[in-house]
Amino acid sequence: MMLAVFTALVGLSSAPVRLDPLTTLAAVLAIAAGAGAAGVLNMWYDADIDAIMSRTAMRPIPRGKVSRFEALVFGLVLGGFAVVVLALATNLTAAALLAGTILFYIVVYTAWLKRATRQNIVIGGAAGALPPVIGWAAATGEVGLEPLALFLIVFLWTPPHFWALALNRADDYARAGVPMLPVVAGKAATTRQILIYSGLLALASELPWMLGFAGAIYGAITAICGALFLLLALQLNRSTGVDRRAAHRLFVFSIFYLFVLFAALLVDHGSGSFPPIRGLPVHAEFKSGAVGSACCIANFSEV
């Protein structure tokens, strides 16, 4: 959830239009509330299998702390509130994207794909990849090539990130009847797919630099992190049996990887290391604000 909100902040901050601090805060909070609503509605729909899996058995609904009806009402109200606030604070394009993301996550991923196909994470990952696009749209009122490159990075990041987790939770998913890739295809096929997607991710992560809207800082960090990601994926693929430690290392590093990439992009934009996009000036206030945001988030991640 924190990564989703952070990528939205980076999408917003990378846009060639600077919003005032109050509008920026309202946009980020609305996107966070929308992500929270999607999580609540996911728990409402998946309450039956959440109670079966040890990873999710302590969520509020299985524990009896919140009823399914209360969760449904809360999720719908929170989601509606988030969309309305984003529309009023920014524009209808961003609000429509946020509403579409919530609906896609609940209807397409949770209610349909998750229990129907091994490709659930691949297709459903589009919902988690949209926050930077929403952030960009909140600032500009449109969708451009730059946020679509960020979308592709998160989209390709999701399968190796989640499959690394699923390798160590295969028994949970099998017991709940969820056809995650490790359950239906086995360890060898899963680690092979992780390696393939890791290679595609390493290539896609260079797009911001290749397209000219990220500079040397981002390019260097991406190359190093991409090589480490591939190395961990290769080690997992070559391991015998289900190497829980190798899978866990890749899962933890994947979180670090996405955060570092987007933090580097934020710092790169704030440092003025490349020309402003579309000929619009990057104000000094924006520069200092972007760097300050990156430092604050970096400090929080260490806690």
N, C-alpha and C positions, 0 to 999 in steps of 0.2 A: 504493500500500500504506500509506504514511504517513497519507494522507487517510482511508482506511478505518478505521484504528486510532484516529485523532483523532476522527472522528465517533462512534465507539463510546464513547470517553472522555467526549465531550460528552453523549451519551445517558445514560450512567451518572451523570455529575455533575449533570445536570438533574433527575434523579428525586427525588421527595420523601422518599426514604429514604437516609440516609447510611451507607455502608459504612466499616468501619475501614480504615486505610491498607494493611494487609497483604492483606486480601481484595480491595481495589480493584486493587492491583498484580497479584495472581494473575489476576483477571478480565481485565485489559487484556492481560497476557502470553498468556493462553489465547486470547483473540480474535485477537491478532497471530499466534500460532502457527497458528490455524485459517485465517487469511487466507494465511499462508505455505504451508500444505498445499494450499490451493486453487490457488495459483500453481504449485506443483511439479507437481500432477496435470494442470494445464492444459498445462504444458510437456511432460509425458510423452505426453499424447494428441496434441498438436499438433507433435510433433518433426518430422514429415515436411514440413509447410508452414513451420515455423520455419526449416528449412534453406534454403528457397527465398527467403524474404523478407530483404532487407538489414537491416530493423529488428530482426530476431530471430535472424539467422544467428550472432551471437556468444554466444548462450545456451549453457549448459553441455552440453546434449545434442548439438546440432548440431556443437559443437566437439570432441566426443568425450571431454570431461572427466568426464562422468557417463553411464552407460548408461541406457537406457530402463527396464530392470528395476530398477536401483538407485533411479531416480527414483520409480517406482511404489511400491516398498516404503517409501522414505523418506516420500513423501506420505501414504500410508495410515497409517503409524505416527505421524507428526506430527499428522495430523488426528484420529486416535483419542485420542492423548494430550491434545490441546487440548480435546476435548469432555469427556473424563473429568475433567480438572482444573477446567474451568468448572462441571461438575455438582457436584463435591465442594466447591469454593470458594463457589459461590453457590446455584444451584438447577437443577432439571431443565428448567424452561421455557427458561432461557437456553441450556442445553446443547443442547436439542432444536432451538432456533432456529439455533444455530451449525452443528450437523450438517446441518440442512436447507439452510442457505446454501451449505455446501461441496458438497453433492450437487446442488443446483440449478445452481451454477456449472459443475460438471464435466459432469453428465449432460444437463441441459436446454440450457445455453448452449454449452459447448465441443463436446460430442459430437453435438448435434442442430442447434441454431439457427445456429451460426456458419457452417456450410457449406451451410445449406439455404435461408435467407431473408434478404432485405434488412432485415428487422425484428429481426435478431439482437441488435443493441445495445439496441434499445428494450425488448424482453422480457427479455433477459438482464441488463439493468441492474438488475433487481430484486435480484439477488444483491449487487451493490455498494451497494445502498440499505439493506440490512438491518442493518449494524453498529450504528447508533444505537438501533435497536429491541432488538438483543441487549444492548447496554449498559444500556438502561433495564430490561429484563427481569432482568438480573443483579442489579440493585439492588432491584427490587420484586417479582419473581416473576410478573409479568403484563405484558400489553401494553395501553397506553392510547392516548388520542387524541393526546397530545403526541408520542410517538415516531413515530406514524403520519404526523404532519405532517412530521417530519424525514425519514422514509422518502420521502415524496412529493417533497420538495425534491431529494434526491439522485437519485431516479428520473428526474425531469424534467431534471436537470442532465447526466446521462450522455450522451444523444444529441448535444446540441450540442458537448459536450466532446470526444467521441470522433470525431464526424464532421468536426470541424475538423482533427483529426489525420489522419483518413483521406483528406481532400482532398489532402494532400501525400504520401500513401502509396498512392494509387490504383493505380499501376503494380505495386507490391508485391503488393497484394491480388489484382489481376487475374492476375498471374503464378502466384499460389498457388491460384487458383480459388475465392477467398473472396468471396461476393456482398455486399460492403459497398455501402452506398447510392451513393457516388460512382462505383463501378464499374458498377452495373447501371442507375442512373437519371441519371447525369451531374451536372455541377457545378451547373447552375441549379436542379434539383430538390433537391439536397442543401442548398444555401444557403437555399432557401426553407423547407425543413423545419427547418433550424437556427434561422431567424428565428422560426418558429412556436413551437418548443419554448423558445426564449429568452424569448418573451413569457409563455408559461405558467409558466416558471420564476420570472420576476420577480413574477408574481402569487402563486404558491405560497409563495415565500420570505417573504411578509408574513403567512402564516398564524400563525406563533408569536406575533406581535404582535397580530393580529386576535383570536386565541383567548384572549389574556390571560395567556399564560405566558412572554412576553418583554416587555421594557419599551422605553423611549424610545431607549436606546442602540442596541439591536438594530434597532428600526424605522427610525431615521435612517440607519444604515449600510447596511441592506438596500435602502432607497430609492435611495441614491446608487450603490451597486454594481449594482443592477438596471438603472438607467438607462445606466450605462457598458456593461454586458453587451449590452443592446439596441442601443446605438449601434455597437458593434463588429460585432454580427451584421448590422445594417443595412448597414454599410460593406462587409462581405463579400458580402452579397446583391447589392449594386449594382455590385460590381467586375466587370470584363470578364475572361473566361477564368478560369483558376484562379490567383487572386492568392495566391501562396504566403505572402507576408508578412502579408496580412490574415488568412489562415487560421491562421497561426502565432500572431499577436497574440491572436486569440480563444482559441486553445488554452491559451496561457500564462495569459491573464487568467482563464479558467475555473477553473484550479487555485487561483489567488489568490482568486477569488470564493468558492469553497466553503470554503476555509480561513477567510477573514475572517468569513463569515456564522456559522460554528460557533464561532469564537473570540469573536465578539460575543455570541453566546448564552451562552457560558460565563462571560464577564465580567459580562453582564447578570444572570445567576443569582447570581454571586458578590458583586455589588454590593448585592444586596437591593433592587433598584429596582422590584420588584413583589411582591405578597403571596405567601407560600409556597403551593404547590399543595396542595389537599385539606386545608387547615387544619393541616398539619404544620409544626413550627418548622424553620427553617433555622439550623443551629448556626453559631456564630462560626467554629469550626474549618473547617467546610465552605466558608464564604465565603472565608477566606484561602487555603485549598487550591485552590479553583477559580481564583481570580485568579492565584495563583502558577503553576498549570499553564499557564494561557493565556500568561503572560509567558515561561515557559521555552520553550514551543513557538514563540512568535513570534520569540524570539531564535534558535532553531535554524533556522527557515525563512530567516532572513537569511543564514545560512552557506551 
